[in-house]
Amino acid sequence: MPRIVVALPEALASMPARAFLAQNQGISNTIWKRIKHSGTFRVNGELVNAARTELKTGDIVTYDILRPSNITAEDLPLDIRYEDDWLLVINKPAGQLVHPTTQEAHGTLANAVLFHYAQQGEAHAYHPVHRLDRETSGLVLIAKQPQIQYKLSPKGVKTFHREYLALIPGELTPPAGTVDAPIARALPSIILRKVAPDGQFARTHYETIRTNHERSLVHLTLETGRTHQIRVHMAHLGHPLLGDDLYGGTRELINRQALHACRLSFTHPMTGQAICIEAPLPADMQRIVSTL
C-alpha cells in the first residue's frame, strides 16, 4: 500500500492532526475516518492515535488511505500528457472505456493506468476526476489520491475547465453563443438524454472555428458536466455531431461521435500552479477538418 508522507511546514506551531489534514492536505471526513481506523497513522515513525494527536513544526506524518481495488493492471498503450506526484493526464483514444464495467473488465483506461503505476513503483487506486464517453477521444484528468480527486470535483474548488472540439453538419447561427438548456433522462431509455424543462441545469458555450457551410468545426466549453451534454445540446440546436447516430448524426464520414476533449485547465490543488494541457485532434477528425 502507498504511504503518504508529509513534513509539517515551519509556520505551523501546533495543530490537531485532523485540522492539519483538512486544511493543508484537503482530507475529507470520509477519508479522515479511513485514515483514523487504518492503524497506519504515524508521527516521526511512531504509531499514534490519529484522532488525539497534536502535531508540531518539523513532524513527519505518514498514513495509508488506499482501498483495495478489483481492477486488473494491464500493459496497454498510454499517451501521457502530464504527470506529477499527485496528478496524471491521459489522452484517451476513441473506443476505450474510462472505467471497467461488469460486462467489460479489461482494456480500459483504468487497467492501463494501474499498470503504469506499478511500473513506476507506485500503488495508487484509480481516481478519475471526470469521464469521457467510450467514443469520445481526448484528455482525462486522474488524481493519484482521493483527496486530490475531491479538490478538483464540482464539490471541491471549482477551478477545473474542459474544452472540446466537435464536428457538426451545417453551420451554426449565430456562429458563437451559449446553449442554456436543462438535460434529463429520455425515459424509458437508461442511456439517452434530452433537453427538458424538468432536467438538470446545463450550459455549453460554443464558437465556430472553421466551416465550409456543409460542415463545421466547433470549439465548446462546458460550464456544467451533464451526461452527453455536448451531444444533446448540439442535437437540440439541429446540428447533431457527425458520427453520433444515437442523437441523429450521420456516420457517412466518421464511425464515432466527432468529439475530442482538446484542453484541460485548472489550478493545481497542491502547488497552486495554473495548469493547461492540450491534445491535438486525432487523425479521423483531422481528416474531415482538412476538407473544410
C-alpha positions as CSV (number, residue, x, y, z in Angstrom):
1,M,0.0,0.0,0.0
2,P,1.3,3.5,-0.7
3,R,2.3,5.7,2.2
4,I,1.6,9.4,2.2
5,V,4.5,11.3,3.7
6,V,4.0,14.9,4.8
7,A,6.6,17.2,6.5
8,L,4.9,19.9,8.6
9,P,5.7,23.4,7.5
10,E,7.8,25.7,9.6
11,A,5.0,28.2,10.0
12,L,2.9,25.7,12.0
13,A,3.4,26.0,15.8
14,S,1.0,23.2,16.8
15,M,-2.3,21.9,15.3
16,P,-4.5,18.8,15.9
17,A,-3.9,16.2,13.3
18,R,-7.4,16.3,11.9
19,A,-7.2,20.1,11.4
20,F,-3.9,19.8,9.7
21,L,-5.0,17.1,7.3
22,A,-8.2,19.0,6.5
23,Q,-6.7,22.5,6.0
24,N,-3.3,21.5,4.4
25,Q,-4.0,18.2,2.7
26,G,-7.7,18.5,1.7
27,I,-8.7,15.4,3.6
28,S,-12.5,15.0,3.7
29,N,-14.4,13.5,6.6
30,T,-14.8,10.2,4.7
31,I,-11.0,9.9,4.0
32,W,-10.2,11.0,7.6
33,K,-12.3,8.2,9.0
34,R,-10.4,5.8,6.7
35,I,-7.1,7.0,8.0
36,K,-8.2,7.1,11.6
37,H,-9.3,3.4,11.5
38,S,-6.5,2.1,9.3
39,G,-4.0,1.7,12.1
40,T,-1.3,3.3,9.9
41,F,-1.1,6.9,11.2
42,R,2.5,7.6,12.3
43,V,4.3,10.7,13.5
44,N,8.1,10.6,13.2
45,G,7.8,6.9,12.6
46,E,5.8,6.1,15.7
47,L,2.2,4.7,15.5
48,V,-0.1,7.2,17.3
49,N,-3.8,7.8,17.7
50,A,-4.8,9.8,14.7
51,A,-7.7,11.5,16.4
52,R,-5.9,12.6,19.6
53,T,-2.5,13.6,18.3
54,E,-1.3,17.2,18.1
55,L,1.3,18.0,15.5
56,K,4.1,20.5,15.7
57,T,6.6,22.1,13.3
58,G,9.0,19.6,11.7
59,D,6.9,16.5,12.4
60,I,6.9,13.8,9.7
61,V,3.4,12.4,9.2
62,T,2.7,9.1,7.3
63,Y,-0.5,7.3,6.7
64,D,-2.3,5.0,4.2
65,I,-5.6,5.7,2.6
66,L,-5.8,3.2,-0.3
67,R,-8.8,1.0,-0.5
68,P,-8.4,-2.5,-2.2
69,S,-9.0,-2.4,-6.0
70,N,-10.6,-5.1,-8.1
71,I,-9.2,-3.6,-11.3
72,T,-6.6,-5.7,-13.1
73,A,-3.4,-3.9,-14.2
74,E,-2.8,-4.4,-17.9
75,D,0.1,-3.4,-20.2
76,L,-1.8,-1.1,-22.6
77,P,-0.7,2.0,-24.6
78,L,-0.9,5.3,-22.7
79,D,-0.5,8.7,-24.2
80,I,0.6,10.6,-21.0
81,R,0.3,14.4,-21.4
82,Y,1.1,15.4,-17.8
83,E,2.2,13.7,-14.6
84,D,3.5,14.6,-11.2
85,D,3.3,13.2,-7.7
86,W,-0.5,14.0,-7.4
87,L,-2.0,14.0,-10.9
88,L,-1.9,12.2,-14.3
89,V,-3.4,13.4,-17.6
90,I,-4.0,10.9,-20.3
91,N,-5.0,11.5,-24.0
92,K,-7.6,8.7,-24.3
93,P,-8.3,7.2,-27.8
94,A,-11.8,6.8,-29.1
95,G,-13.2,3.3,-28.4
96,Q,-11.7,2.9,-24.9
97,L,-13.8,3.0,-21.7
98,V,-12.5,5.2,-18.9
99,H,-13.6,2.6,-16.2
100,P,-14.3,-1.1,-16.3
101,T,-17.9,-2.3,-16.2
102,T,-19.4,-5.6,-15.1
103,Q,-19.6,-6.6,-18.8
104,E,-16.2,-5.2,-19.8
105,A,-13.5,-5.5,-17.1
106,H,-10.4,-5.3,-19.4
107,G,-8.8,-3.0,-21.9
108,T,-10.0,0.2,-20.2
109,L,-8.1,3.3,-19.2
110,A,-8.2,2.2,-15.6
111,N,-6.4,-1.1,-16.4
112,A,-3.7,0.8,-18.3
113,V,-3.2,3.4,-15.6
114,L,-2.8,0.8,-12.8
115,F,-0.2,-0.9,-14.8
116,H,1.6,2.4,-15.3
117,Y,1.6,3.0,-11.6
118,A,3.0,-0.5,-10.9
119,Q,5.8,0.2,-13.5
120,Q,6.7,3.4,-11.6
121,G,6.8,1.6,-8.3
122,E,3.6,3.4,-7.1
123,A,0.4,1.8,-5.8
124,H,-2.4,4.2,-6.1
125,A,-6.1,3.4,-6.6
126,Y,-7.9,4.7,-9.6
127,H,-9.4,8.2,-9.2
128,P,-10.6,9.8,-12.4
129,V,-11.7,13.4,-11.8
130,H,-14.2,13.2,-14.7
131,R,-15.1,10.8,-17.5
132,L,-15.4,10.7,-21.3
133,D,-17.8,8.6,-23.3
134,R,-16.2,5.5,-24.8
135,E,-16.2,7.0,-28.4
136,T,-15.1,10.5,-27.3
137,S,-11.3,11.0,-27.6
138,G,-9.1,13.3,-25.6
139,L,-7.9,14.4,-22.2
140,V,-8.8,12.7,-18.9
141,L,-7.6,14.0,-15.6
142,I,-6.8,11.4,-13.0
143,A,-5.9,12.0,-9.3
144,K,-3.5,9.7,-7.6
145,Q,-5.1,10.2,-4.2
146,P,-8.8,10.6,-3.3
147,Q,-8.4,13.9,-1.5
148,I,-6.9,15.4,-4.8
149,Q,-9.9,14.0,-6.7
150,Y,-12.2,15.7,-4.3
151,K,-10.4,19.1,-4.6
152,L,-10.9,19.0,-8.4
153,S,-14.5,17.8,-8.3
154,P,-17.6,20.1,-8.5
155,K,-17.9,19.7,-4.7
156,G,-14.4,20.9,-4.2
157,V,-12.6,24.0,-5.6
158,K,-14.2,25.0,-8.9
159,T,-11.1,25.7,-11.0
160,F,-11.4,22.8,-13.4
161,H,-12.3,23.7,-17.0
162,R,-12.8,21.4,-20.0
163,E,-12.7,22.4,-23.7
164,Y,-13.7,20.3,-26.7
165,L,-13.6,20.3,-30.4
166,A,-16.5,18.8,-32.4
167,L,-17.6,18.4,-36.0
168,I,-21.2,19.1,-36.9
169,P,-23.2,19.2,-40.1
170,G,-24.1,22.6,-41.5
171,E,-23.3,26.0,-39.9
172,L,-24.4,27.4,-36.5
173,T,-26.3,30.6,-36.4
174,P,-25.1,32.7,-34.7
175,P,-21.5,31.3,-35.2
176,A,-20.9,31.7,-31.4
177,G,-23.1,31.6,-28.4
178,T,-24.4,29.7,-25.4
179,V,-26.8,26.8,-25.1
180,D,-28.6,27.1,-21.8
181,A,-31.0,24.1,-21.7
182,P,-31.6,21.7,-18.9
183,I,-31.0,18.0,-19.6
184,A,-33.0,15.0,-18.3
185,R,-33.1,11.3,-19.0
186,A,-35.1,10.3,-22.1
187,L,-37.2,7.6,-20.4
188,P,-37.6,4.7,-20.7
189,S,-34.0,4.6,-22.0
190,I,-31.2,4.4,-19.4
191,I,-28.7,5.8,-21.9
192,L,-30.4,8.6,-23.9
193,R,-30.7,12.2,-22.6
194,K,-32.9,15.0,-23.8
195,V,-33.5,18.7,-23.3
196,A,-36.4,19.0,-20.9
197,P,-37.8,21.8,-18.6
198,D,-37.6,19.5,-15.6
199,G,-34.0,18.4,-16.3
200,Q,-30.8,19.4,-14.6
201,F,-29.2,22.8,-15.3
202,A,-26.8,22.6,-18.2
203,R,-24.8,25.2,-20.0
204,T,-22.5,24.9,-23.0
205,H,-20.6,27.7,-24.7
206,Y,-19.7,27.3,-28.4
207,E,-17.7,29.1,-31.1
208,T,-17.4,28.1,-34.8
209,I,-13.7,27.7,-35.6
210,R,-13.9,26.7,-39.3
211,T,-16.7,25.9,-41.8
212,N,-17.4,25.2,-45.4
213,H,-21.1,25.7,-44.8
214,E,-21.7,22.0,-45.2
215,R,-19.8,21.0,-42.1
216,S,-18.2,23.0,-39.2
217,L,-15.5,22.6,-36.6
218,V,-16.8,23.9,-33.3
219,H,-15.0,24.8,-30.1
220,L,-17.1,24.1,-27.0
221,T,-16.5,24.9,-23.3
222,L,-18.5,23.1,-20.6
223,E,-19.9,25.2,-17.7
224,T,-21.6,22.1,-16.3
225,G,-20.8,18.4,-16.9
226,R,-24.1,16.5,-17.6
227,T,-24.1,13.1,-19.2
228,H,-23.9,13.5,-23.0
229,Q,-24.1,17.3,-22.6
230,I,-22.4,18.4,-25.8
231,R,-24.1,15.7,-27.8
232,V,-27.6,16.6,-26.5
233,H,-27.1,20.4,-26.8
234,M,-25.8,20.2,-30.4
235,A,-28.7,17.9,-31.4
236,H,-31.0,20.4,-29.7
237,L,-29.7,23.1,-32.0
238,G,-30.4,20.9,-35.0
239,H,-26.7,20.0,-35.6
240,P,-26.0,16.5,-34.0
241,L,-22.4,15.6,-34.0
242,L,-21.0,13.8,-37.1
243,G,-21.0,10.1,-36.4
244,D,-23.4,10.4,-33.4
245,D,-26.2,8.2,-34.7
246,L,-27.6,8.0,-31.1
247,Y,-28.7,11.6,-31.4
248,G,-29.4,11.8,-35.2
249,G,-25.9,12.2,-36.6
250,T,-24.7,10.5,-39.8
251,R,-21.8,8.0,-39.9
252,E,-21.1,8.8,-43.5
253,L,-17.7,10.4,-42.7
254,I,-16.8,9.0,-39.3
255,N,-17.9,6.0,-37.4
256,R,-18.0,7.5,-33.9
257,Q,-19.2,10.8,-32.5
258,A,-16.7,13.5,-33.7
259,L,-15.9,14.9,-30.3
260,H,-12.5,15.4,-28.8
261,A,-11.5,16.8,-25.3
262,C,-8.7,19.1,-26.5
263,R,-7.8,21.2,-23.5
264,L,-7.9,20.9,-19.7
265,S,-7.1,23.9,-17.4
266,F,-7.1,24.1,-13.7
267,T,-5.3,25.4,-10.6
268,H,-3.1,22.6,-9.2
269,P,-4.7,21.6,-5.9
270,M,-1.4,21.2,-4.1
271,T,1.0,23.7,-5.7
272,G,-1.4,26.5,-6.7
273,Q,0.2,26.5,-10.2
274,A,-2.0,27.2,-13.3
275,I,-2.0,24.1,-15.4
276,C,-3.1,23.9,-19.1
277,I,-2.8,20.7,-21.0
278,E,-3.7,20.2,-24.7
279,A,-4.1,17.3,-27.1
280,P,-4.2,17.6,-30.9
281,L,-7.2,16.3,-32.9
282,P,-7.0,12.6,-33.7
283,A,-6.5,11.5,-37.3
284,D,-10.1,10.6,-38.0
285,M,-11.3,14.1,-37.1
286,Q,-8.3,15.9,-38.6
287,R,-9.1,14.2,-42.0
288,I,-12.5,15.9,-42.0
289,V,-11.2,19.2,-40.8
290,S,-8.7,19.3,-43.8
291,T,-11.7,19.4,-46.1
292,L,-13.3,22.5,-44.5
